[in-house]
Amino acid sequence: MKLTTGLNPYGLTYYLGLQGAGTPRHNPNGAGLEGFIKLTEELGGKAIELWEGWLKDMSDADLAALKQRLDTLGWKRVLSSGLQHGDIDLLLRCARVLDAQFIRLALTPILCGDRAAAGPRWHELVASVHEKLEAYAPMAAAAGVTLLIENHQDFTSRELVNFCDEYGPSVRIVFDMANTFPVAEAPLDFTRVIAPYVRHCHVKDYNVQFTDEGIRLVRCPSGDGAVPFKEMFEILGQHNEEMVACIEIGALEARHVKLLTPEWWHGYAPKEAEALASCLRAARRNRLADDAEWRTPWERNADHELIDYELGQYRKSAANLKALGLM
């Protein structure tokens, strides 16, 4: 499989000026899109994921100039938004002018696989996903664009495949390679189910710390954690001749998946013991000690450390992927 690897902005939220917007903790001198492009160049990336917020105020002339710049660099491009709040008309217009084939969409705001915390709202969110995909899939097909739905710590592998089967070939998957743990699935098990539908990957990793309630997922450089990228890309390569992938680092807040509590399982179908055991076994790779510090500088209120922290993790990720032959 031909793999084209670049960067995703969501692990650089403080450096880019996206984290804490409108609060005293916001970085007013965020590097923005220009800084993101320069970092992608520095790390040798050949693909870039463009956040909708950077594009919404651009004219067609601005977008055409950006397209020319990306064409000159020879970069693949993916647009990035969310299904619940994204402006589909804007995204399709930007995709047309930028000549972007893919629009990435997070489906719900649910995190840590915690459907129970949403209560009845979980079922309302699922209904909303169906409603929006039913409306947007024909629009994307007419525009020659593929909507990429993400496993954003909310849906299982088979649920994502069901969305694709229901709404047709203009709906496919962007695979966040670390987000199998939040829905209690092992990375390789998840990959085998969704592989024929994957068109783009977020190369993200976590160090896992076991707790009395479940597992805590702590951001780390891609390649330093529990995710077996090499083996996962080998599976994906059995179904895809080429793939775009972007390095992403996890959020500045650790994710606590409370899968050892009865409440967490509300809203899920029954799970075989062997499948859960596979997930927990996979989570032990490069795991954090039970008493290790898990808080990021953001969680420790050490904002002065954040820029070096974020940039350091991206640079280490690029070095790791190059060593694995994945960049």
N, C-alpha and C positions, 0 to 999 in steps of 0.2 A: 504494500500500500504506500502510495506517495503521500507523505505527511507534510503539510505546510503549517509552521508553528509561529505564533506571534503573541500578542498581549491582550489581556482583558483588564479594564480599569478598576474593577471592584475591590481589589486588594490594596489599592493605592488611594483610598478615599480621603485621607487626611492630606497627603502630599498633593493631590489634585484639587483640593478645596471642596470636596463633596460631603465630607463628614461633618456633622454638627452645624449645618447651614442655619444661620439665623440665631445661633447661640454664642455665648462668650467663648466656647471651645472651637469655634470654626477657625480654619486657617485662611485668613483673608488674602494671603499671597499665594493661594493654590496655583499649581503649575498649569492646570486646565488642559485643554486639548493639545495645545502646542507642546507643553511639557511631556504629555503622554506620547506624542509622535516622536519626540526626540529620544525618549527612553526606549521606545521600540526599536529605533535605529541603533542606539547604543548596544542593545542586547542582541542585535542581529535578527530581529523578528521579520517575518515575511507575511504577516497577517495582523489585522487590527480590528478590535471590536469597538464600535462607536456608540456611545451613550446618547440616547434620544435628547437629553437636555442640552447637549452641545449643538444639536442640529436644529432645534425648534425655531430659532430666530434667524436662521440662515436663509437668504434668498436663493433662487435657482442659480444665480450667478456665483454666489459664495460656494454653493454645493458643487458647481461645475469646476471651480478653481480647486476645491479639495479633491475632487475626482482626478483632476489632472496631476495633482501632486502625488496621490497614491498610485496612479498609473506609472508615473516616472519612477517611483520607488519599487514598482512591481509587486505591490502588496494586495493580498486578498482582503476583503472587507465584509464585516457582519454588522448589522444594525442591532441595537439592544434596547429593549423596553420591557414593559410588563403588560399582561393581558388585561388586568383590572383597570389600569389607569392610562395605558398608552393610547396615543392618538393614531389610529390605524391609517387615516387619510394622510397624515403627515409622514408616517413611516413609509407608506407606499410611494409617496412623492419623492422622498429622499432616496429610497431604493432605486427608483427609476433614474434620477439624475446622477447618483453615485455609481450606478451600475453594480448594485449590491444584490446578490442572489438570495441572501438569507436575512430574516428578521428574527432575532431571538426574543422569546417571550417567557418571563416567569409567570406562572399560572395563578398563584395565590400568595398572600402574605404569611401563610402558615410556616413556622420554623420548627426544627427539632422533631419533626414528625408528629407534633402534638395536636392531633385532631380533637382530642377531648377538651383541650383548653378553649377551643373555639365554640364548643357547645353546639347548639342548633345551627350556628352560622356556618359550620363546616358543610352541611348539606346545601345551604344557600350558595356557598362558594362553588361547590361542584356543579350545581345547576347553572351558575353564571358562566363557568368555563365552557360548558356545553353550548349555552346560548351564543357566546361570543365566537367560539370556533365555528359554529354552524353559519354565522354571518360572515366571518372574516375569510374562511377558507376559499369560497368562490371568488372573493375579491383578489386574494393573493394569486389564485390560479390564473385569473384574467390578466394580472400584471406580470405573470411569469416569475413570481417570487415564491419561496418556500418559507412558511412559518415554522420556526423551530421552538417547540415547547420544551421547557427545562424541568428536570427533576430537581425542583427547588426546595427540597426537604419536606415535600408534601405528598407526592404521589408515588406509588410503587411502580416497579418495572412493568408489570402486566397492565396496570391502569393506563400508563403512558401509551403502551402499544394499542390498547383499546381505543384511545382517542385517535391515534393515527389511522386505524382501520375504519373507524366510523366516519372520519371527515376527509379521507382520501389523500392522494399523494402530495398535495400542497401543504400538508401538516406532517412534519417529521420531528426528530428529537435532537436537541442539543444536550449532550451528556456531561453533566457535572460529575466528574469521576470520583469525587469524595462524598457525594451526597447519597450514596447508597446506605451508609450507616444510619442516617437519621430516620430511615423507614425500615430499619432492622433487616437489611439485606447485605450479603457479602458482595464485595466489588465484582468478583468474577461471575457470581450467580446472576447479578443484575445485568452485567454486560452481555451474557449469553442470551438473555431474553430480548434485549432491545437492539442488539447489534445490527440487524437488517434495516432498522429505521433511523440510525444515527447518521447525521450529516455534519456535525460540528461537535467539538469537545472543549470543555473547560478543564484544563489540566491543573486540578486543585488537589491539595493533600491535607491531611490532619494527623497530628499526634493525638492518640486516644488515651484518656485517663479513666480508669474504672472507678466508679463511685458506688455508694450503697444503693442509689436509685437507678443507676444505669451506666452510661458512658458520657464523658465530657469530651467534646471535639475542640481541639485547640489549633489555631492556624500555625502553619509552619511552611518552610520552603517546599515546593513540589519536588518530591524525591526523597525527602527526609522523614516521611511519615508512614502511614499504614497502607497507602494505596499502591497496588502493584501495576504501575503504568505499563511496563513492558508486556506483561501477560495480557493486559486488557486491550492494548493496541493490536496484539497478535490476533485476538478474537475478532476485533472490529475489522481487521484486514481481510478476514475470510469472507466478508460481505461487502467491502468497499474498496474500490480501486484507488481512491484518493480521499483525503480528509483534511479539513481545516481545524486546527487546534489552537487555543489561546491559554497561556499561563494565567491562572487566577489564584490569588491567595484568599483564604477565608476572611470572614468579617473580623473587625476589631473587638467583637464580643464573642467569647467562647459559647458553644452550643451544648446545652445539657439535654441529652436524650434519655428520658426517664423510663426506659423500656423494662426496668425491673419492677415497676409499680403497676398494679392492676388497672388503674385509671388510664394510663397511657394507651392501652390497647383498645379503648372504646373507639369505634368507627372503623376498625380493621377487620378483615376477614380472618378466620382461624389460620394459624401458621404452624407448619410442621416443626417438630422439635429439631430435626436435623438441619433445617434451613436456618433457624435461630442460632444453633450451635455453630454453623458455618460463619455467620456474621460475627459472633463473639470471638471466634478463633482468629478470623482475619483482623479484627481490631487490636489484637495483641502485638502485631508487628510494629516494632519501633515505639512501643507504647511508653507513655509517661508513668513514672513511679507514682504511687498513690499520694505521696506527700510532696510531690514536685510543685513548684510555682507554675500556675497555669494562666495567670492573668496577663493580658497584653499591657503595653504602656498606656493604652487608652483606659483600660479598666483600673490601672493603678494611678490614674490622673498624672501620669508622667508625659505630658504632651510634648515636652522638649525632646523626647526620644523618638517621637513617632516617625518623622521623615526618614531618619537613618534606618529605623526599624523596617519600614515598608520597603524602601529602596533596596536594603540589604537582602530582604527575603526574595524580591524579584530577581536580583542579580544571582543569588545562590540557586534559585530555581532554574534560571537559564543555564547555568554551569552544569547543574545536575542532568538536565534534559539533553544537553550536548554530549555529556559523558555516556548517556544511555542510547545515543544515536537517534533521539527524538526531536532534535532541533538543529 
